[in-house]
Amino acid sequence: MRILKYICFALVVLNLPSVALSAYGGGVGSLLSYLTILFLTLYYFFGKKTRPNWWLIIISILFFMIGGFQFIGLTSGFIYDTIKYFIYLICAYEMVKNISVSEYNFFLVIGSATIILEAVMFTSDFGRYSGFYLAPNEAGFICITGYATTYGLKNAGIKLTAQFICTLAGLLTFSRTFILIWLLINIISLKISIKNIRIFGLGFLIISTLFFIDEMVGLNNPRFEQLKSIISNDGGVTSEELSEDSREDTWAKFYDKILDSPFIGNGYGSFSGKEGHGKGVHNSFLTVIGEAGILPFILFVAYIGYLNVMSIVYFNKKPNLIMQIIALSLFLMANHNFFTFYYVSFAAMWIQYQIEVAKNEDEVNEIEVRKNALTSS
């Protein structure tokens, strides 16, 4: 079961079906996609069954059911996406319960390392790197999630190494979202210990490494040129350049469609670029309300809000959780693939289960305290 768990985990977190699709074509990509679902089903079938994830099951039923009413496209494709996602949702939640923070971090670091390897060995004219994740912003999410999980590790050496790899890889994606979240997480880390301020020193070392890579292979990225201009203070970067192609401009293009059909949405795929709908909204919250209306949107916001609040409650016990949910929440505001990129919904489920574990531990401790109090009296 352990080997099967790691195979399933690698397929999901390392995005291997999409890598195969990009590198070898639809045949191999589809095969790995089917194998992912098959292996997860086997893991679920042979493993211990516990309480399912009712939060996401209900949200997903509403999202796919209401969104399907106005879906325009191949019905077979919609049915395939729906069935596959629900199998994943039910089976992967059991796997979530057996993934420790160190295991999660290890695979995220491997995923992040593929970004560095791509930048060094396969330098492109595009100048932004994504490794196994094929798109820089998605790769940035993996890096920042890997970085956040380091605050749940005990070994200082492993923690520092993982932080270095995830930060360097994240910078190579040249994702503004990654940089914003990285700064925010490190500010929060000062609440754990003022000694964590030294991570900003590591940041300078990583930027120096970035300059070294640029000298060796040439990163060919406009945003890196902007970074060099800022550091050298030559006045060559304007605020307009830094905010170019902002997410707010993309979101604004979809507001009218939301207002046109706020209760039942505009149909599955209409906000996520599926079935010839063009560029997506790049916001999972707007995707839910835009495709399926206000009811699943309210539940989805409540779900993410619950994870944020409970992560704050358990900050002292598990500080990595608030960092991970902040990373996820901000990423969801810049990406519309919560229901299609499995490693994104996996991140939410993992946080959710860790909160459940912490709650159960508190209940057990409370019972023990009461027993001891009764015994002593």
QUIVEN-V630368 format. One record per pair of residues at least 24 apart in sequence whose C-alpha atoms are under 10 Angstrom apart, sorted by the first residue. I is the first residue (numbers start at 0). GAP is how many residues later the second one is. Records with the same first field share a line. If there is no record, write none. Layout:
I = GAP + GAP
This chain:
0 = 41 + 42 + 45 + 46
1 = 41 + 96
3 = 35 + 36 + 38 + 39
4 = 34 + 35 + 37 + 38 + 39 + 87 + 90 + 91 + 93 + 94
5 = 89 + 93 + 97 + 101
6 = 29 + 32 + 33
7 = 27 + 28 + 29 + 30 + 31 + 32 + 33 + 34 + 35 + 84 + 87
8 = 27 + 30 + 31 + 83 + 86 + 87 + 90 + 94 + 95 + 98 + 334 + 337
9 = 26 + 97 + 98 + 100 + 101
10 = 24 + 25 + 26 + 28 + 29 + 331 + 332
11 = 24 + 25 + 28 + 76 + 80 + 329 + 330 + 331 + 332 + 334
12 = 91 + 94 + 95 + 97 + 98 + 119 + 120 + 129 + 328 + 329 + 330 + 331 + 333 + 334
13 = 93 + 94 + 95 + 96 + 97 + 98 + 100 + 117 + 118 + 119 + 128 + 329
14 = 96 + 116 + 117 + 118 + 119 + 326 + 327 + 328
15 = 116 + 117
16 = 115
17 = 114 + 115 + 116 + 323
18 = 112 + 113 + 114 + 115
19 = 112
21 = 110 + 112
32 = 51
33 = 50
35 = 48 + 52
36 = 47 + 48 + 50 + 51 + 54 + 55
37 = 49 + 50 + 53
38 = 52
39 = 47 + 48 + 49 + 50 + 51 + 52 + 53 + 54 + 55
40 = 46 + 47 + 49 + 50 + 51
41 = 49
42 = 48 + 49 + 51 + 52
43 = 43 + 44 + 46 + 47 + 48 + 49 + 50 + 51
44 = 46
46 = 44 + 47 + 48
47 = 46 + 47
48 = 42 + 45
49 = 43 + 44 + 47
50 = 39 + 42 + 43
51 = 37 + 38 + 39 + 40 + 41 + 42
52 = 36 + 37 + 38 + 39 + 40 + 41 + 296 + 299 + 300
53 = 36
54 = 244 + 245 + 247 + 248 + 294 + 297
55 = 30 + 33 + 34 + 243 + 244 + 247 + 289 + 292 + 293
56 = 29 + 32 + 33
57 = 238 + 241 + 242
58 = 229 + 236 + 237 + 238 + 239 + 240 + 241 + 244
59 = 25 + 26 + 29 + 228 + 236 + 239 + 240 + 279
60 = 25 + 235
61 = 226 + 230 + 231 + 233 + 234 + 235 + 237
62 = 201 + 202 + 204 + 205 + 224 + 225 + 226 + 228 + 229 + 230 + 231 + 232 + 233 + 234 + 237 + 276
63 = 203 + 204 + 224 + 227 + 228 + 232 + 275
64 = 202 + 203 + 227
65 = 197 + 198 + 199 + 200 + 201 + 202 + 225 + 226 + 227 + 229 + 230
66 = 197 + 198 + 199 + 200 + 201 + 202 + 203 + 221 + 222 + 223 + 224 + 225 + 226 + 229
67 = 196 + 197 + 198 + 199 + 200 + 201 + 223 + 224
68 = 195 + 196 + 197 + 198 + 199 + 222 + 223
69 = 194 + 195 + 196 + 197 + 198 + 199 + 200 + 221 + 222
70 = 195 + 196 + 197 + 198 + 199 + 204 + 220
71 = 194 + 195 + 196 + 197 + 198 + 202 + 203 + 204 + 205
72 = 195 + 196 + 201 + 202 + 203
73 = 201
76 = 198
77 = 190 + 191 + 197
80 = 258 + 259
81 = 257 + 258
83 = 256
84 = 254 + 255 + 256 + 257
85 = 253
87 = 254 + 257 + 258
88 = 250 + 253 + 256 + 257 + 260
91 = 250 + 253 + 254 + 257 + 258
92 = 252 + 253 + 256 + 257 + 259 + 260
93 = 255 + 259
94 = 251 + 255
95 = 250 + 251 + 253 + 254 + 255 + 256 + 257 + 258
96 = 252 + 253 + 255 + 256 + 257 + 260
97 = 252 + 255
98 = 251
99 = 52 + 250 + 254
100 = 45 + 48 + 49 + 50 + 51 + 52 + 219 + 249 + 253
101 = 47 + 48 + 50 + 51 + 52 + 53 + 56 + 57
103 = 41 + 42 + 45 + 46 + 243 + 246
104 = 37 + 38 + 40 + 41 + 42 + 43 + 44 + 45 + 46 + 47 + 48 + 54 + 57 + 61
105 = 40 + 43 + 44 + 52 + 56
106 = 35 + 39
107 = 33 + 34 + 35 + 36 + 37 + 38 + 39 + 41 + 54 + 58
108 = 33 + 34 + 36 + 37 + 38 + 41 + 52 + 53 + 54 + 55 + 56 + 57 + 60
109 = 32 + 33 + 36 + 52 + 55 + 56
110 = 28 + 31 + 32 + 35 + 55 + 58
111 = 27 + 28 + 29 + 30 + 31 + 32 + 33 + 34 + 35 + 50 + 53 + 54 + 55 + 56 + 57 + 58 + 60
112 = 30 + 49 + 52 + 53 + 55 + 56 + 57
113 = 25 + 55
114 = 24 + 25 + 28 + 50 + 51 + 53 + 54 + 55 + 56 + 57 + 58
115 = 49 + 50 + 52 + 53 + 54 + 55 + 56 + 57 + 97
116 = 52
117 = 51 + 54
118 = 50 + 53 + 54 + 94 + 95 + 98 + 99 + 100
119 = 93 + 94 + 96 + 97 + 98 + 99
120 = 96
121 = 95
122 = 91 + 94 + 95 + 96 + 97
123 = 93 + 94 + 95 + 96 + 97
124 = 93 + 94 + 95 + 96
125 = 93 + 94 + 95 + 96
126 = 45 + 46 + 47 + 91 + 92 + 93 + 94 + 95 + 96 + 97
127 = 43 + 44 + 45 + 46 + 47 + 91 + 92 + 93 + 94 + 95 + 96
128 = 40 + 41 + 42 + 43 + 44 + 45 + 46 + 90 + 92
129 = 39 + 40 + 42 + 43 + 44
130 = 38 + 42
132 = 208
134 = 38
135 = 34 + 35 + 36 + 37 + 38 + 39 + 42
136 = 33 + 36 + 37 + 38 + 39 + 40 + 41 + 194 + 197 + 198
137 = 35 + 37 + 40 + 193 + 196 + 197 + 199 + 203 + 205 + 206
138 = 30 + 31 + 33 + 34 + 35 + 36 + 39
139 = 26 + 27 + 29 + 30 + 31 + 32 + 33 + 34 + 35 + 36 + 37 + 38 + 39 + 41 + 191
140 = 29 + 32 + 34 + 36 + 37 + 40 + 186 + 187 + 189 + 190 + 191 + 194 + 202 + 203
141 = 24 + 27 + 28 + 36 + 185 + 186 + 201 + 202 + 205
142 = 24 + 25 + 26 + 27 + 28 + 30 + 35 + 39 + 184
143 = 25 + 26 + 33 + 34 + 35 + 37 + 38 + 41 + 179 + 180 + 183 + 184 + 187
144 = 33 + 36 + 37 + 175 + 178 + 179 + 180 + 181 + 182 + 183 + 199 + 202
145 = 24 + 178
146 = 35 + 38 + 39 + 173 + 176 + 177 + 180
147 = 33 + 34 + 37 + 38 + 41 + 171 + 172 + 173 + 174 + 175 + 176 + 177 + 178 + 179
148 = 169 + 170 + 171 + 172 + 173 + 174 + 175
149 = 169 + 170 + 173
150 = 34 + 38 + 41 + 167 + 168 + 169 + 170 + 172 + 173
151 = 165 + 166 + 167 + 168 + 169
152 = 167
159 = 39 + 42
162 = 36 + 39 + 40
163 = 35 + 38 + 39 + 41 + 42
164 = 41
166 = 35 + 36 + 39 + 40
167 = 35 + 37 + 38 + 39 + 40 + 41 + 42
168 = 37 + 41
170 = 35 + 36 + 39 + 53
171 = 35 + 38 + 41 + 47 + 49 + 52
172 = 48
173 = 47 + 48 + 49 + 50 + 53
174 = 48
175 = 47 + 66 + 67 + 70
176 = 150 + 153 + 154 + 156 + 157
177 = 149 + 152 + 153
179 = 147 + 150
180 = 142 + 143 + 145 + 146 + 147 + 149 + 150
181 = 141 + 145
183 = 139 + 142 + 143
184 = 135 + 137 + 138 + 139 + 141 + 142
185 = 137
187 = 131 + 134 + 135
188 = 130 + 131 + 134
190 = 124 + 125 + 128
191 = 123 + 124 + 127
245 = 88
246 = 34 + 35 + 36 + 86 + 87 + 88
247 = 33 + 34 + 35 + 85 + 86
248 = 32
249 = 29 + 30 + 31 + 32 + 33 + 84
250 = 29 + 30 + 31 + 32 + 35 + 36 + 82 + 83
251 = 29
252 = 27 + 28
253 = 26 + 27 + 32 + 33 + 36
254 = 26 + 31 + 35
255 = 34
256 = 33 + 34
257 = 28 + 29 + 31 + 32 + 33 + 34 + 35 + 36
258 = 30 + 31 + 34
259 = 30
260 = 28 + 29 + 30 + 31 + 32 + 33
261 = 27 + 28 + 29 + 30 + 31 + 32 + 33
262 = 26 + 27 + 28 + 29 + 30 + 31 + 32 + 33 + 34
263 = 25 + 26 + 27 + 28 + 29 + 30 + 31 + 32
264 = 24 + 25 + 26 + 27 + 28 + 29 + 30
265 = 24 + 25 + 26 + 27
266 = 24 + 25 + 26
267 = 24
270 = 65
271 = 63 + 64 + 65 + 68
272 = 63
279 = 55 + 56 + 57
280 = 52 + 53 + 54 + 55
281 = 49 + 50 + 51 + 52 + 53 + 54 + 55
282 = 47 + 48 + 49 + 50 + 51 + 52 + 53 + 54 + 55
283 = 45 + 47 + 48 + 49 + 50 + 51 + 52 + 53 + 54 + 55
284 = 44 + 47 + 48 + 49 + 50 + 51 + 53
285 = 46 + 47 + 49 + 50
286 = 45 + 46 + 48 + 49 + 50 + 51
287 = 48 + 50 + 51
300 = 28
302 = 45 + 49
303 = 24 + 25 + 28 + 44 + 48
304 = 24
305 = 46
306 = 41 + 42 + 44 + 45 + 46 + 48
307 = 43 + 44
309 = 41 + 42 + 45 + 46 + 48 + 49
310 = 40 + 41 + 43 + 44 + 47
312 = 42 + 45
313 = 40 + 41 + 44 + 45
316 = 41
317 = 36 + 37 + 40
319 = 31
320 = 29 + 30 + 31 + 33 + 34
321 = 29
323 = 24 + 26 + 27
324 = 26 + 27
